[in-house]
Amino acid sequence: MLTVWGRSSSFNVQKVMWLVAELGIAYEHFPAGGDFGGLDTPEFLAMNPHGRVPVIRDGNVVVWESHAILRYLAATYDRGRFWSEDAAERSQADRWMDWSQTSLQPDFLNGVFWGFYRTPEHLRDMRAVTANVSRCASHMRLLDRVLADQPYLSGRELGLADIPAGTTLYRYFGLEIERPIVPNVEAWYRSLSERPAYREHIMVPFADLKGKLDY
């Protein structure tokens, strides 16, 4: 059985849990990190020397880093919709996954969600927050242009490309920030919101994280 370590409110853990649910993989979940702690134990550090979640164990295989886990799960449990044997087709998902990790996630998760929502009001750098909100708006307009011609980043149906960027949407549309008009992104979000796996693992209330800077 697959074993997953991480707290359900962790953005990176949510990506993994969403795909696990989409693939219908039986799993055991151990909360770790945040109030649960456990990341600095010898046992956990033996699995991930960085002391971060998510971490999975699948038989004798241990994988850490959320996107590495996504690729591992797709390659191991789904040769088709989420994982293509064709390198060119796989690269389409890889591009969006890498873009999400290097552009969207730093600007939204680190810059806006952490800088604004998770930082106590008296400690916020609103100049930086405003700049990050603006960059996120640019990212959403880019996604809106792409989604004008297809319902998912992966094309005609949900695929691996949708997981990292799609995970941001519940929080992005749930914050009191300025947002551009992006009807195609909103339609994509509505479609994702209809999926049981997305509702269970991504649409997780995050009010307990407000003003809380620790992991």
N, C-alpha and C positions, 0 to 999 in steps of 0.2 A: 504493500500500500504506500502511496505517496504521502510524505510528511512535509508540512509547511510550517515554518516558524515566522512569526510577525504579528503585529497587532492589526486588527481589522480596519482601523482608521488611518493606517499608513498608506500614503499614495502609491508607493512602489509595491507594497504587498497587494493592494487592491488590483493592480494590473494582473498580477499572477493569479489571484483567486478568480477573477473574471474569466480568464482563459481556462483555468481548471474546470470551472462550472460549464463553460461552453463545450468543452471536450467530454464532459461527463465522467471525469476521473474520480475514482474513490480516493478519499484523502483523510488524513488526520491533521488537525490544526493545533499548534501550540502557540498561544499568545506570548509574544516576547517584544521587548523594547518599551519605551514610554514608562507608564506606571507599572508595567509587568516586569521590567528589568530583565536580567538574565543574559545580557549581551556580553558581559565581561567574565563569564564563567569559563574555566578551562575547557569544558565540554563544548560550549558554543564557539569559542575561539579556535578550537580544533577543526570546526567545520568552516568557519569564515574568520580568517585572521584579522579582518577589518572590524569585526564586532558590529555589523549592521544587518538589518533585515531588508528584504526577504532572503531566506535560505530554504532550499528544499533538499530532501533526501528521497531518492527513488531507488530502492534496493541498496546497492553498494555505491551508488552515484550521488555525490553531493554537488549542488550547483548554487552559487550566489551571484548577485547582480541581476536586477529584475529583467532586463532585456535578454541576457544570456539564458535565464530561466524560461522566458517566453519561447525563445528559439528551440531550446531543448525539448520543451513539452510539445511544441508543434511538430518537430521532427520525429519525436518518439511515438506520439499518440495520434497524429493526424497526417497521413500522407495524402493530401488532397486540398481541401479548402484552406487550411491554415499553413500548409507546407507543400510547396511545389518541388518536384525533382529537377525542374528547369532552373538553372542559375539566374537567367535573365528575369524570369518571373519572380524568383525569390528576392532579387535586388530591388524590386518595386516596394516590397514591404520593408526591406532593410533601409531604403532611403527615408521613408516616413518615420520609421522607428528611430533612426539616427537624428533626423531633424527634430523630432519631438524631444529627444534627450539633450540635444545641444543648443536648441533655440527656444522652443515653446516652454519646456519644463523649467529651465533657469529663469526665464522672464516671468512666468506665471507662478510656479510653485515657490521658487526662492524669492523672487522679487516682489510679487503681489501677495500670495497667500501667507508667506512667512513675514515679509516686510510690512504688510498691512494687518492681516487678520490675526496672525499668531504673535505679533509684537504688541506689547501694551502701548496704549495710545501715547503716553508721555515719552516713549522711547522711539517712536516711529520717525523715520526720515522721509517725510512726505514728498520731498523733491525727488528722491529716488523712487518712491512708490508711484508717483505720477508718471515718471519716465517709463517705468515698467508696465503700467497700465496702457500707456500709449503703444509700447512695443507689442503687447498682447493683442491690442486692437488690430495692429498690422498683420499679426499672425492669423487672426480670425478672418480678416478680409481675404488673405491669401487662400485659406481653406475654403472660404465661401466661393471663390472663383473656381477652384478645383471641383467642388461639389455641385457646381451648376450643371455639370455634364454627367454626373454619376452619383448614386445615392450613398456610396461609402468611399472612403479613401482607397479601399482595396478594389473598387470597381462596382460590379453589379450586386455583390453580396459581401457580408461581413468577412473580414480576414485579419491577418496579423497586423497589417498597417493601421487598422482602426484602434487597436487596443491602447497604446500609449497616449495618443492625442485624445481619443475618446474618453479616457479616464479623467482628463482635466475638466470636462464640460459640466459635470454636476457641481463642482466647486465654483467654476468660472461664472456660471449663471446664478449661483446662490449668493454671491458676494454683492455688497452695495458699492459697486464701482461703475464707472462710466464704460459703456460698451457700444460698439458700432452696430448698425443694422446689418445683420448677416442671416437672411432668411434660409439660405441653404444649409448653413451650420445648424440653425435651429431645427430644421427638418431632420437633419442627421441625428441631432440630439434626441428628438422625439422618437425616432426610430430605435435608437439604442435604448431609450427608457422603456420601451415596450418589451424588451428582452428580459426574461426572469433572471438570468445570470447577472445582468447589469444592475437591475433593481436590488438584488441581494447584496452584491459585493461593492458596487460603486456608489450607489445612492445611500450611503451610510451617514447619518447625522454627524456633523463635526463641530457642534457648538462647544463641546468640551475642550476643543483645541484653541479657542479664542484667548488671545493674550498669554499663551503658554509657549515659552521658548524652548523648553527642553524636549528631547526626543522621547 
